[in-house]
Amino acid sequence: MIQQHISDTNKHEHVRRLIATATRIPESFILDQADFEDDLGIDSVKGGEIVSKIMEVFLVSSNRQSELMSQRTLLGILDVLNDGFQENALINEEAHTHVDTVEPLNKTKVQSHSSVEEQMSALQSVFASVTRLPEQYITPEADFEDDLGIDSVMLGRIRSELAELYPNLLLPQDVQARSLNELIAKMEKTPIATHHHMKKEDTEAVTMSVPVDYDVQEKGDDLFLQGKVVLISGSGRGLGRVMAQYFARMGAHVVVNSFHNQGAGEGTVESIRHAGGKASHVWGSFANKAHIERMITEIEKDHGGIDMFVHNASNGRFSSLSDATDDDLEKAWKTNVLGFQWATLAVARSMRKRGGGRVVALSATYAHQYMDYFGVLGPAKAGMENLVGFLTNELIDDNIQINTVIAGSIDGEVMRHYPEHDRIVTLTESGSQGKRRCTEQEVAVAVGLLLRPEAGCINGAKIVVDRGMMK
């Protein structure tokens, strides 16, 4: 291990650089008092990765880990490090130098006949090296997406790495498993005859593959958004991702936004570009006014302005009011109401320069009728809907149309996070047309209707898309 002395001043910048490397957030955004979660979108999993690297670089004792994990700012981290960390103390320079790299893995360690334990160890090593998550977090039962934040693009990179490092490992042709346990089970069921050492061109093909959910310019597309710049908040996953892909297919340059999972937003952009569409990514929180102003400024600088804004970002715990904390309620209100107001007024300044524009707010039926576990989100969505009416009247002379799409239960990614998932699905489907829920694509098309040139007379409206559930 290579060690060197470090001063307090250098330690400050070392920590900032470590956080920037782990999160891919520009160092200029990592201010001393920026809150890791609220201002930077760093969740507990990513926070654990950062703390692990800090402990490795600064030779911190393991009994200080929980203290470091409890800190919410860069200054808080530094306070812990300064407590008992002497000026010019030693750091692990080798670990710091290799912050952005991983140790080479043993390419001959695992073969098709290896034990489950050996296969599991190899998989954990590769998942950790590609995602930069601490290996102890990648447990056999951890859900790739829900627990580890690994999206489909990241899974593609992991499969590439596995195929290159362990060519004899029995990998299924896709990586649809949601945990290491499921992946091992699929590997065991994969016929040996279908596997071989991958040729160089095969490996390159896997490396370059990007999940694509649509084709740009299918026959019959009228490209009604050609030349338009469309900003969609919260478009890294789920409905937001589907809307981004659909609007790109209709000719728009889509500005994708994500905050807690930057990789998911970048993955949406890559899927659009890979299919021939136009897209870019802007990182930031729609619950933070300073973030919103920065994002709008960046978009105006890069694209000349904004023609349309779809507010899909939503932050709120699935909970009854009796179980909700004040922090839960504040987060939901900030994103759905205050954030929508701040963003709409900000994009309006850009839209005025372009002669007008369109704004669509995404609400839900649980803003109008009771549903278990929506005590936090329901009232916030209701507040946003009422705000639409006031903003419509204030911006009507600027030729800015503002409408709401009220979606029912959607058969999509977010539904998997619902408590009592099976019961809620049965309940929502039982009262709907055709006994099924709307798809994300169907809701995306409904939002698109309000962005069409022919919808110029629709303003301040609420369009319900729920297969007749809200009666």
N, C-alpha and C positions, 0 to 999 in steps of 0.2 A: 504494500500500500504506500503510495506517495503522499507525503504530508507537506504542508507549508503553513507559514504564519499568515494571519489575516487580521486587519484592523477593523474597528467598528464601522468605519465608513465603507470599506469594501464589503463587509458583511451585509450591510443594508442593500447594496446593489446586487450581491450574490443571491440573496433571497428573492429579490424582485425578478431577477433573471430566471431563477428556478421556477417561479410561479408562471412566468410568461412562457417558458418552454413547455411546461406540463399542460397548460391550457390553450396555447396558441393565441392568447390575448396580447395585443401590443403592450410593451412595457409602459408606454405613456399613459395607458388607462389604469395601470395598477398603482393608484395613489396610496399614500401612507394610510389614510383613514377610509379607503373604499371598502365597503362591506363585501365580504367574499360572495355571499349568496345574493343579496339584494342588488348590489352594484355590478358584480362581475359574473354572476350566474354560476358560481362554483358550488356544486352540490357536495354531499358528504363523501361520495365515492372518490370524486376528483380531489377533494380535500385530503382524504387519506393518502392518496398517491403523492400529493405535494409534501405532506408531513413525513412520509417514509423517505423521500428523497432528501429533505432537509436534515433528518436524523442521520442519514448515511453520510452526507457531505460534511456536516458539522460535528460528527462523532457524538451525538446526543445520546444519553443513556435511555434505555427503553422505559424506565419509570417516569420519564417526562412526556411520553407519547400522548397520554390523555390530556395533559395540560396544553400541549401544542394543538391538539384537535379541537379544543374548546375555543380557540382564538378565532375572531371574525375579521381581523384586519392585518395588514402587513406590520403595522406598529405593534399589534398584539403578539405576533410571532417573534418580533425582534425583542420585545420585553422579556419573553420567556428565554430566548437565547442569551440575552445579556445577564440574566440572573444566574450567576455562577460561570459565565463564559468570559474569560479574561481577555483584555486587549492583547492582540497579537497571538491569540490562541491558535492551536493547530486545527487544520481542516483536512479532510480526505480529498486531496487535489485530484486523485485519479477518478474518484466518483464524480466530482464536479466537472472535470473535463469531459466525461462521457455522459453528461446529463441527457443528451439527445440521441444516444446510441444504446445498443443492447449487446450483451455478451454473445459471441457466436455459440450456437447450439450444436450439440453432437449429432451429426447427420446420420450416424450409423447406430444410434442408440435404440431406435424402435423399428421393428419390422412387423409384418402382418401376423406373425405367430407370437408376438410379445404378449405378456400378461396384461390384464385390464389395468393393473396398478402402474405398469410401465407406460402404457398408452395414456393414462390419465395424467401422469407426471409430464409427459411430452406435450400434451395438449395445454396444460396449465402454463408451461414455459413459453409456448408460442403465443398463447393469448396474452400473457403478460408482456411479452416483448413488443407485440404489435400495438396493443392498446395503451401500454405504459401504466397499466393498473398494477398495484401491488399484488404479487402472486397469491398472498393469503386471502385476498378478496375473491379470487376465482375458484370458488368451491364447486364440487361436483353438481350440487343442486341449484346454484345461483342462476337465475333467469338472465340470459344474455342482454336483453333489452331493458326489462323492468328493474333488475338489480344492478347491472353493470353498465347500462347506457350504451351497449354495442348495437349499432344499427346495421342495416343490410349491406351498406358500402364497406363498413369495417369488417363484416363477416367475409366479404369477398376477398379482402386483403389477407385475412387470416387463412382462408382456404389456399390462397396462392403460396403463402409462406409454408403451410403444412405440406403442400404438394412438392415444394422444392427441397425442403429439409428432410422429409421422410417419404420418399417415393414409393416405398413398399407398404406404407400404412394404408389400410383399407378405408379410403374416404368415399362416402356417397357422392354422387355427381352434383348434389346441391348441399347447402348447409342450412336446412330448414329446422334443425333441432333447436330447442330453446335453452338447453343447458348442456354441460359436459356429459352428464349422465345419459341424456337423450342421444347425444352425438355418438358416444361409445356404443349404445344399443344399436344405432343405425349402422355403425361400422361392422358390428358383429353379424348383422343380417345381410350385408352386401356380398354378392357372389364374388369369389376370388377371381373367377375367369374374366371379369369385366375390368380388372385392374392391371396396370403395367407401369413400368418406369415411364414417367412423362417425358416426351421429347421436348427439346428446347422451345419449339414453336408452340407446343401445347401450353407450357408454363407461361409464355408471354401472353397467350390469348386469355388465360385466366386472370393474369395480372391486370390486363387492360379492360376487362369486362366491368361494366357498370350496370346495375339493375335499371331497366327501362320499363315503365309501366304504360307507355303509349307510343304511338308513332306521330311525328309532326307531319302535318299536311296530308291527312288521309283524303281519299277521294270524297268530294262533297263538302269539305270544310270551306267556310266562306271567309275565314281570316278577319272577322269583324274587329279584332283588336290590333290589326296590323299597325305598327308604328307607335303604339301606346306604351307608356311606362306604367306598370302596375305594381304597387307595393302591397305585399300581404304579410301582416304580422303573424308570428307563430306558424311558419310554413315549413318547418323542418320535417314534420311528421303528420300522419293522419290526414284529416280533411284539408289542412293547410297545404300539405305536400300535393295532394290530388288537385286542388284548385290551381296551384302554381303550374303543374304540368298541363292542365287543361287550357289555362289562359295562354301559355306559351304555344301550345298547339294552334290556338286561334290567332297567333301572330304577335302577341305582346312580348316586350322585354319585361320579364318578371324579376322584381327585386325580392328575393327570399330573405326572410328574417328568422333568426333563432337567437336564443339567449343562453338557456341552461345547457343546451347541447349544440355547440357550434358545428360539430361534425355532422349532425343530422341535417342542418341547414346547407352545409357545403355538399352533402350527399344529394339533396334535392336539386341543387344547381347542376351537379355533374350529370344527373339523370336526364335533365332537360338538354344540356349541351350535347350529350352523347347522342340524343335523338335528333339533333339538328336545330334545336330551339335556342332562344336567347335568354340568359339569366345571369344574375349576379347575387352576391350575398352581402348582407349588412348585419353586423352583430350588435345587439343591444336589447335592453329591457323596455317594454312599453308600460312599465309601472314606474319608470324613472324619467322625469321631465328633461333632465340634462341629456340622457341617452337619446331621447326622441329628437331633440333639437340637433344633436350631432348627426344622427342618422339621416335626417331630412337634408341637412347641409351637404353631407357626403353624396347623397343621391342627386341633388341639384348640380353639384360639381361634376359628377361622373356622367349624368344622363340628361342634363339640361332642365329637369323638372319632373313632376309627377302628374300623371293624368287621372289615375284611379287609385283608391286606397280601400283595401278590404281588411277589416279588423277582426282577426280570428284568434289572436292571443288571449288566453284565459288562464288565470292562476287562482286556484281555489281548492281547498281540501274537500273530498267527499265525506261529508259529516252532517250529523244533525246539529241544530243550533245549540243544544244542551251540551254537546261534546266539543264544540268549536272554541278556540281561544280567540282573544282579541287580535292576535297576530294573524290568524287564519282569515278573519273578517276583513282586516285592513289590506291584506294582500289581494283578496278577491276584489275589493272595492277599487284599489289602486289600478289594477290592470283593466278591469272591465268598464269602470266609469271614469275615474280621473284620467287614466291612460288614454282612453278613447277621446275624451275631450281635448287633452293636450295634443294628441296626434292629429285630430281632425283640424284643429285651428292651425297647426303647423303646416299640414299639407295644403290647407286652403290658401296660404300665402303663395305657395308654388303654383297652385291651380289657377289663381287669378291671373298670373302672368301668361297662362296658356289659354285664357278665355273661358275657363270653367273646368269642371271635372265631376267625377262620381265617387261616392263613398258608400260602402256597404258594411253594416255591423252584423256580426253573427251572434244571434241569441239562441234561446232554446225554449222548448215548451214548458220546462220546469220553472220558468219565470212566471208562468200563468196558472199552473196547477201543481198541487203538492206531489212530490216524489221523494221517497226515502233517500237519505244521504245527500240531499241538495239544499240543506238549510243555509249553507255558506254561499253557494253559487247562484241559487235561485233569486234571492233578493238583489244581488249585484247585477245579474242580467236584466232584471226588471228595471233597475235604475238606469242602465245603459239605454234601454228602449225608450224611456221617457226623455232622456237626454237627446236622443235623435230628433224628437219633435222640436225642441228648442233650437238645436243647431240648424235644423232645416230652415226655420224662419229667419235666423240671423244671417245665413249665408245664401238665401234665395236670390238676392240681387247680384250675387257673384256668379250666377249660373252654375252653382254647385249643388248637385242632387244627392240627398242622403236618405238611404232606405235601410230596412232591417230584414234579414232572412231569419225566421224562427224555425230552427230545425228540431225535429223529434229525435227519438233514439236512433242513432246511426250504427249500422252494421260496419264497424271499422275498428281502427287501432285503439282508440281511446276506450271503447266499450270493455276491453279486456281488463281495465284497471278498476272497474266498478266493483264495490263490495257486493257480495251475494249475486255475483254475475248471472248465474243461471236463473235465479228467481226474477231478477229485474228484466232479463231478456224475455222470459215467458210472459211476464206482466205486460210489457210494452207491445209485444207481438200479438197478444190476444185481442187487443182492441183496435188493430190496424187493418187497413185494406189489404187483402191477400195474406193476412197473418204473417207479415214480414216487416222488417224495418227498412228505412231508406238506406241506400248505399252512399258512400262518400262522393262517388261520381255524380249521383243524382242531385245531391245538394250543391255540388260545384256547378252543375249546369244551371240550377235555379239562380245562383249568384250571378252567373254569366248573363242570364237574361236581363238583369238590371244594368249591365254594362254595355248592352247593345245600343247602337245609335237609335233604333226604333223605340227605345224605352225612355225617350226624352221627356215624356209627360208624366212619368212616375216619380213622385217626390214625397218624402215623408211617409211612405207606405210600409206596411208590415206584411211580408209574404210568408205564409206558413207552409213548411215542407215536412210533413209528418205522416203521410198516408192516412189522414183522417183521425189521428189519435186525439187531437185537442178539439173536443166538441163543445 
